[in-house]
């Protein structure tokens, strides 16, 4: 998809509950993957199952929704309460909630929410806005990957290396505060727009990349670190595929998945390079993060060439919606693919926002990676996965 292309509208089919397994199996066999599922909020509500298929050189991206007719299990009370935080709010009022779904993923969830609302409202934002959003998304990836590298070194018993990564992370937090006014990049993504108070300095990013590479090389040169990482917490490629894991967990186990390429909201080529590995251990997840940091620096430098700070917004829409509408937002957050699906009333308020964080798919893989491991390695493996504290599917 080009930088200015509109996301494809999903094909929608109503099915009976008994027919769902067969219809879903057919989509999976056709190369789709399950991206999101909702449950019945009440006896009259539909459950929605969203399937996506990445774009290829020969075929465009595809999206399909299976709507299961009413009569299923109602939404649990705790989940219903969470959903009601978005219910009946204007999208602009709900955006701060989306930023806080997962504390360290403000940009990822805010952007997926905005893309979904814009899709539902029929708003097409400019390529320049999408590039600004992509810059924020990569800065979020940089900061969290650096923090994870430091935490892995500390967990392996090398606090001096962790402290060096922490210094780099502090530099990135200060950069974030300059770019959006908040160290977690909150407030940078707007409905229909984006705001950058400053543009990242390429020289600073180059220094950060060099520091990360130097510290990572120093860490892996130590037998105590490399020995702890190698072969620990392995997730086999077949298991990663069967569980549909996402993000660096998937790519470290040989799954070549990345929504920046498979479901792009802006064109990141040629800077985007999707790194993969096959061993699926802590070492592979460490190295994938290092390689993704280098890729993110290249992407930010490419996107910001000639870019000026400022605010651009295409909201509210010039023409109101003519009826109830739904929209989908898909983003490659730093942990993996994030999906939001919103439903809007004719008046433009939210009926619901269904959210799938990558933790929803990655959490079932953690017990497999822990199988047969030493108790002392459990914190290291858990840290290499670094699951969010969200339920995963909200």
Order of alpha helices (4+ residues) and beta strands (2+ residues): beta-alpha-beta-beta-beta-alpha-alpha-alpha-alpha-alpha-beta-beta-alpha-alpha-alpha-alpha-alpha-alpha-beta-beta-beta-beta-alpha-alpha
